[in-house]
Amino acid sequence: MNARFPMPIPVGWYCVSYSDELAVGEVRNVHYFDRDMVLFRTESGAVGLVDPACPHLGAHLGHGGEVVGETLRCPFHHWRYDRAGMVADIPYAKAIPPKAQDKPCLRSYPVTEANEVIWAWFHPDNAAPDYEVIQLPELQDPDWVEQDRYFWAFDSHPQEIAENGVDVAHFKYVHSMEAVPEGETTYDGHIRRSQVSGRRKVVNPEGREIEINASIEVVQNGAGQKWTRFTGLVDYLLQVLVTPVSGDRVEVRFAYTHQRYPEDSFEYQALRESIANTNGQRGIEGDIPIWQHKFHLSEPLLCDGDGPIMRFRRYFSQFYPQTEPLTRQQ
């Protein structure tokens, strides 16, 4: 917590890498949640994430550490640790020390892979996950293309990014576009769903204005997993991956996938225009200069056109450890 953000890093599943960025046998240093950590992939392909200091004599496991089978080997004395932080082998000892035989001695983090992303669970007190990452079917569909990825890093907080979608008034003044209505919204514990649908006018390839059915669905699964599903003239999916580097800095990854369209088709050109708008001044790059410098006010002075900001904050407050999870609400 600091002067700009009077709240801690929220609990949740967060992207710490794309799956294809971590090869079998690779060891990599990462810094998220205001912590240094070591990310590695074992010979079977399983992912581990652990603290960097070897519990033996403090060597940094990310500088010279190597994957051996299903373990991470320390560069100093070759102690080996499994993905749960248990001592698996000490090459020169007759026995593993008693206090390290039945419990982990190296802190590890729950990790999972879904949607071509490596997710790590963060809880400041190291509590176990109480919900799972949701698998998106489009990313297992051979008729959908590989993800198109974009990346930004700046000073902000996950709640600020998430709250932006319900701040309906800013669309006109920051993005020069009409406000996007919240639509039909439900809150179900850690999941928030919002959907807007209706008829929309578009210009077809012949230059004629036509009406189509279109919808935008936004789902927030905890603090760190969010996606937007667009259907209409073109169908595409956007993963919004916001990861806290520290209490006041974030990395944001946008990963798009869509149905296959010929590159010379009207649909493909419309899709590329939509992605450019979402990434550009009419999207995230219009917001970043505001996020980079704004303050989070716990008691903002709001008016009747601001959108359901306080309702969203009540939902998001459950991702801070001192609050109780919400019960189902419609």
C-alpha positions in Angstrom: 0.0 0.0 0.0 1.1 3.6 -0.7 -0.1 7.1 -1.1 -1.7 6.4 -4.5 -3.3 3.0 -3.8 -4.5 2.5 -0.2 -5.1 -1.2 -0.8 -2.8 -4.2 -1.0 -2.1 -6.5 -3.9 -5.3 -8.5 -4.4 -5.5 -12.3 -4.0 -5.9 -14.3 -7.2 -4.6 -16.2 -10.2 -2.3 -14.1 -12.4 -0.4 -14.6 -15.6 3.3 -14.9 -15.0 4.2 -16.1 -18.6 2.7 -17.5 -21.7 3.2 -21.2 -21.8 5.3 -21.2 -25.0 7.8 -18.7 -23.4 9.1 -21.4 -20.9 10.9 -24.3 -22.5 11.4 -27.7 -21.0 14.4 -27.5 -18.7 14.4 -23.7 -18.6 15.0 -21.7 -15.4 13.9 -18.1 -15.3 13.9 -15.3 -12.7 10.6 -13.4 -12.5 9.4 -10.6 -10.2 5.7 -10.3 -9.4 3.7 -9.5 -6.3 6.7 -7.5 -5.0 8.6 -10.8 -4.8 11.5 -12.3 -6.6 10.7 -15.9 -7.7 12.2 -18.6 -9.9 10.0 -20.1 -12.7 11.1 -23.5 -14.2 9.8 -26.3 -16.3 10.7 -29.9 -15.5 11.7 -32.6 -18.0 8.1 -33.9 -18.0 6.8 -30.4 -18.8 5.4 -29.5 -15.4 5.9 -25.9 -14.2 7.3 -24.9 -10.8 7.5 -21.5 -9.1 9.5 -21.1 -6.0 11.3 -18.5 -3.8 14.9 -17.8 -5.0 16.9 -18.5 -1.9 18.1 -22.1 -1.3 17.2 -23.0 2.3 20.5 -24.6 2.8 23.0 -21.7 2.6 21.1 -19.1 0.6 22.4 -19.5 -3.0 20.1 -18.0 -5.6 18.3 -20.8 -7.4 17.7 -18.6 -10.5 21.4 -17.9 -11.1 23.0 -21.2 -12.0 20.2 -23.5 -10.9 19.3 -26.3 -13.2 16.4 -28.6 -13.9 17.3 -32.2 -13.2 14.4 -34.6 -13.9 11.4 -33.2 -11.9 13.5 -31.1 -9.6 15.4 -27.8 -9.5 19.0 -28.2 -8.5 20.9 -25.5 -6.5 24.2 -24.4 -8.1 26.0 -24.3 -4.8 25.9 -27.8 -3.2 23.5 -29.4 -5.7 20.6 -29.8 -3.2 17.5 -30.7 -5.3 13.9 -29.5 -4.7 10.7 -30.6 -6.2 7.9 -28.3 -7.4 6.3 -28.4 -3.9 9.5 -27.2 -2.2 10.4 -30.5 -0.7 14.1 -31.6 -0.5 14.4 -34.4 -3.1 18.1 -35.2 -2.9 21.3 -34.1 -1.1 24.1 -35.8 -3.1 26.7 -35.9 -0.3 24.4 -36.5 2.7 23.5 -39.9 4.2 20.0 -38.7 5.0 17.8 -35.6 4.5 17.7 -33.5 7.7 14.7 -34.6 9.9 13.0 -31.1 9.8 13.0 -31.2 6.0 11.7 -34.8 5.6 8.0 -34.3 5.9 7.3 -30.7 4.9 8.5 -28.2 2.3 11.4 -26.0 3.2 11.4 -23.9 0.1 8.3 -21.8 -0.5 6.4 -22.7 -3.7 3.4 -21.1 -5.4 0.4 -22.9 -6.9 0.7 -22.8 -10.6 -1.5 -24.1 -13.5 -1.6 -23.8 -17.2 -4.7 -22.9 -19.1 -5.5 -20.8 -22.2 -1.8 -20.9 -23.3 -0.9 -19.0 -20.1 1.1 -20.0 -17.0 -1.0 -18.8 -14.0 0.4 -18.4 -10.4 -1.8 -18.1 -7.4 -0.9 -15.1 -5.1 -2.0 -14.9 -1.5 0.0 -12.7 1.0 -0.4 -15.4 3.7 0.2 -18.3 1.2 -3.3 -19.6 1.6 -4.3 -22.2 -1.0 -6.5 -21.4 -4.0 -10.2 -21.4 -3.3 -11.3 -21.3 -7.0 -9.8 -22.3 -10.4 -8.8 -20.7 -13.6 -11.6 -21.0 -16.2 -10.6 -22.7 -19.5 -11.8 -20.9 -22.6 -13.1 -23.2 -25.4 -12.0 -21.0 -28.2 -8.3 -21.7 -27.3 -8.9 -25.4 -27.9 -10.8 -24.9 -31.2 -8.7 -25.7 -34.3 -10.9 -23.3 -36.3 -9.6 -20.4 -34.2 -6.2 -18.8 -34.8 -3.2 -18.5 -32.6 -3.3 -15.7 -30.1 -2.2 -12.2 -31.2 -0.4 -10.7 -28.2 0.3 -7.1 -27.0 2.1 -5.9 -23.8 2.2 -2.8 -21.7 3.9 -2.0 -18.3 3.1 1.1 -16.2 2.4 2.4 -12.7 -1.1 1.3 -11.6 -3.0 -1.3 -9.6 -5.2 -4.3 -10.7 -8.3 -2.8 -9.2 -7.9 0.4 -11.2 -7.7 -1.5 -14.5 -10.7 -3.7 -13.7 -12.8 -0.8 -12.5 -12.3 1.1 -15.8 -15.0 -1.0 -17.5 -17.8 0.2 -15.2 -16.7 3.9 -15.4 -19.2 4.6 -18.3 -18.7 8.4 -18.3 -15.0 8.3 -19.3 -15.7 6.6 -22.7 -16.8 10.0 -24.2 -14.0 12.1 -22.7 -11.0 9.8 -22.9 -11.9 7.6 -25.9 -14.1 10.0 -27.9 -16.9 7.4 -28.1 -20.3 6.9 -26.8 -20.7 5.3 -23.4 -20.8 1.5 -23.5 -23.8 0.5 -21.3 -23.1 -2.0 -18.5 -25.8 -4.3 -19.8 -27.1 -7.3 -17.9 -24.7 -7.9 -15.0 -24.6 -10.7 -12.4 -22.4 -11.3 -9.5 -21.8 -14.8 -8.3 -19.1 -15.0 -5.6 -15.8 -14.3 -7.3 -17.3 -14.2 -10.8 -18.8 -11.1 -12.4 -20.5 -11.3 -15.8 -21.8 -8.5 -18.0 -23.4 -8.8 -21.4 -24.7 -6.2 -23.8 -26.5 -7.3 -27.0 -28.7 -5.9 -29.6 -28.9 -4.7 -33.2 -26.0 -2.8 -34.7 -25.6 -0.9 -38.0 -22.6 -1.7 -40.1 -21.5 -1.1 -43.7 -21.2 -4.3 -45.7 -18.5 -5.0 -48.4 -20.9 -3.5 -51.1 -21.0 -0.2 -49.1 -24.6 -0.6 -48.0 -25.6 -0.1 -44.3 -27.1 -3.2 -42.8 -28.2 -4.3 -39.3 -26.7 -7.3 -37.5 -27.0 -8.9 -34.2 -24.0 -8.1 -32.0 -23.0 -8.8 -28.4 -20.2 -8.1 -26.0 -19.7 -10.4 -22.9 -17.2 -9.5 -20.2 -16.3 -12.0 -17.5 -14.1 -11.4 -14.5 -13.0 -14.5 -12.7 -11.3 -13.2 -9.6 -8.8 -10.4 -9.6 -6.5 -11.7 -12.3 -8.5 -13.5 -15.0 -10.7 -11.5 -17.3 -11.9 -11.9 -20.9 -14.2 -10.2 -23.4 -16.1 -12.2 -26.0 -17.3 -10.3 -29.1 -19.8 -11.6 -31.6 -21.4 -10.0 -34.6 -19.8 -9.1 -37.9 -16.8 -11.0 -36.7 -16.3 -13.3 -33.7 -13.3 -12.9 -31.5 -12.0 -13.3 -27.9 -9.7 -11.0 -25.9 -7.9 -12.2 -22.8 -7.1 -9.3 -20.5 -4.2 -10.4 -18.3 -3.3 -7.9 -15.6 -0.4 -8.9 -13.3 0.8 -6.8 -10.3 4.6 -6.4 -10.4 4.4 -4.5 -7.1 1.8 -2.6 -5.1 1.9 0.2 -7.7 3.1 -1.3 -10.9 1.4 -3.7 -13.3 2.0 -5.6 -16.5 -0.9 -5.8 -18.9 -1.1 -8.4 -21.7 -3.9 -8.5 -24.3 -4.2 -11.8 -26.2 -6.7 -12.0 -29.1 -7.9 -15.0 -30.9 -10.6 -15.2 -33.6 -12.2 -17.4 -36.1 -10.2 -17.9 -39.3 -10.9 -15.3 -42.0 -9.1 -15.0 -45.3 -6.6 -12.0 -45.0 -8.1 -10.3 -48.0 -11.7 -10.6 -46.7 -13.9 -7.8 -45.4 -14.3 -9.7 -42.1 -10.5 -9.8 -41.5 -10.1 -6.1 -42.2 -12.9 -5.3 -39.8 -11.3 -7.5 -37.2 -7.9 -5.8 -37.5 -9.6 -2.4 -37.2 -11.4 -3.6 -34.0 -8.1 -4.8 -32.5 -6.4 -1.5 -33.4 -9.2 0.5 -31.7 -9.1 -1.7 -28.6 -5.3 -1.2 -28.3 -5.1 2.4 -29.4 -6.4 5.8 -28.2 -10.0 4.5 -28.3 -8.9 1.7 -26.0 -6.1 0.9 -23.5 -3.6 3.4 -24.8 -6.1 6.2 -24.1 -6.4 5.0 -20.5 -2.7 4.4 -19.7 -1.7 8.1 -19.2 -4.6 8.5 -16.7 -3.8 5.2 -14.8 -0.1 6.1 -14.7 -0.7 9.1 -12.5 -4.2 8.9 -10.9 -5.0 8.3 -7.2 -7.4 5.7 -5.9 -9.9 7.6 -3.7 -11.7 5.4 -1.2 -14.6 7.8 -1.0 -14.9 9.4 -4.4 -17.3 12.3 -5.1 -19.6 10.6 -7.6 -22.7 11.8 -9.6 -25.6 10.0 -11.2 -23.9 9.5 -14.6 -20.8 7.7 -13.3 -21.9 4.1 -13.6 -22.0 1.4 -10.9 -18.5 2.1 -9.5 -19.2 1.5 -5.8 -21.1 -1.7 -6.6 -18.0 -2.9 -8.5 -15.8 -2.0 -5.6 -17.9 -4.0 -3.2 -17.4 -7.0 -5.5 -13.7 -6.5 -5.9 -13.2 -6.0 -2.1 -13.5 -9.7 -1.5 -10.0 -10.2 -3.2 -8.4 -8.5 -0.2 -7.7 -11.0 2.6 -9.4 -9.0 5.4 -12.8 -9.2 3.8 -15.3 -12.1 3.6 -16.3 -13.5 0.1 -19.6 -12.3 -1.2 -22.6 -14.6 -1.4 -24.5 -15.0 -4.6 -26.2 -11.8 -5.8 -28.0 -11.0 -9.0 
